Amino acid sequence: MSSLRQESALVVRRRFLVVVGLLFSGLVHAAGGDALFATTLAGTDDKPVALESFRGKPLIVNFWARWCAPCRVEIPELIRAHDKYRKRGLVVIGIGLEDKAESVRDFMKAYEMNYPVLLAGDKGIQLMQALGNGKAGLPFTIAVNRRGEIVASKLGAMNKADLEAAAELVLK
């Protein structure tokens, strides 16, 4: 087998293992997207945004907070995933456990966040728990397919491989 073919097979195996790890993390709920789509949060312009408006789209939804160090570490990877997959229909959404739009807008500018960000305030913890994050820890990310099913989730920072595997999973 050529070295290029071996390298390609290794990449495929790694992605498969990441997907399997996400699927069997104990946090996946195949039909759990109902709580997500039943929620209305504030946009960074302080206007309400019904998450129902995202139904039918492949989503990566990331819960974060400005004070969360691992959240800050994964933001550049979320930006790259957004840029890489948006032409294929993927929507990355950040849900901040925040309630001050001006502070979040400043944070978004500083971190060059170019994907939609919503503010959950106190609703965020309850929403995360309804989506399978019983510990309500941050960061927390779910991958939702076009049918509205949560097909993967992770408590903790997502890295490039995690995000690529989640994107490929929801874009199938």
N, C-alpha and C positions, 0 to 999 in steps of 0.2 A: 504494500500500500504506500502510495506517495506521501511525503511529509505534509503536503497541503491537504490531502484527503484525511490523514490522521488528525490534523489540527481541526478540520471541520467537524469530524466525528466527535472530538473531544468537546468542542463548543456545544454541539447538540446535546451530548450527555450532561454537561454542566447545566444547561438550561432546563433539561428534563428534571434533574435533581432539584433545582430551585423550585420548579413548579410543584413537584411532589411535596417538597418541604412546605410550601405555602398551603397546599391543599390539605395536608395532614397536620397542620399546626394546631388543630383543636379549636380554631377560631372561625372556621368557614361555615357559613349557613347558606345553603343553595337558594333558599327562597327569601332570605332576610332583607331584601332590598325594600320591602314595603315601608318599613319605618323611615328609611331615607327619603323615599318619594312622598311621604305624607308630611314632610317637614317644610316649613318656610323659615328662612333665615334672613338676616340683613346683608345687603351688599355693602361694599366699601363706600357707596354713595348714600348709605343709610336707607335705601329703598328695599322693600321686601322682595325676596327671590324665592319662588316656590321651586323646590327641588324636583317636583313633578315635571318641570320644563326640560329636565335632562333625561327623562325616561326614553328608552329606545336607543340611547347612545352608549357606546362603550366608555366606561368611566374608571379613573383611578382617583379615589377620594382620600385625601390626606388630612388627618386631624393634627393640629399643631398649636403652639403658643409661642409668643415672642421670647418668653423667659426659658424655653426648653432648648438646652444646648444640642441634643441629638436632632431636634427639629431643624435647627439652623444648619447642621451639617448636611442633611439630606436635601435641602432646598435646591442647590445647584443640579442635583440629579433629577429632581422633579421638573425643573426647567428644561433640561436636556430631553427628557422623555416627552414632555409637551411638544417641544420643537420637532422631535424626530417622528412622532406618531400622529400629530394633529391632522395631517393631510389624509391619513387613513381613517379619520373620524374619531380618534380617541380624544376625550376631554379629561384633562387633569383639573381637579377642583381642590382647593385648599379650604379647609374649614377651621378657622381660628377660634380657639377658646378665649375669645376677646369680645369686648363690648364697646370699644372706642374706635370708631372708624378712622379718625384722623391719625391716631397712633399706628394703626395697621397700614394705612396708606404710606406713611413715612417709612415703616419697616419694609413694605413691598418695594418701595423705591430704592432703599439702601441695598436690598438683596436682589434687585432686578427681577422680581417675580412677574412673569408675563402670562400667567394662567389665572382663571377666575378664583377669587378669594371671597369667602363668605364669613360672616361673624356669627358665632353660635352663642356667645356669652354663656350663661348658666345652662342653656339647653344642650350644650355640647357633651357634657358628661352623660346625661341620660341618653342622648342619641348614640354615643359610642357604645354604651352598655346594651342598648337595643340591637346594635349591629354586631354584637359578639365580644366586645372588649369589657368583660366583667370587672377587670381591675381599673378601668378608666385611665390607664397609663398613656403616656405620649412618647413619641409620636405613634399614631395608629393609622394604618392604611388599609383600605378595602379596594378590591377590583370587582367591578360590576359589569356583567355582559349586557348585550342588547336586550335580552329578555328580562332584565331587572334583577337577575340573580347574583348574589355575592358568590364569586367563584374562587376568591383567594383573599386572605387578609394577613396582616402582620402587625404585631405589637413590637415596636422598636424601629429604628431607622432603616429605611429602604436604601439599598445600594443599587448600582447600575444593573447588575444581573437580576436582582429582585424586580426592578421596574420593567426591564425588558421582558422578563418571563410573564409578569402580570399583564403587560400590554399585549403580548402575543396571545395570551389566554383569552382576553376579552375581545380581541379583534378577529377571532376565528369565525 
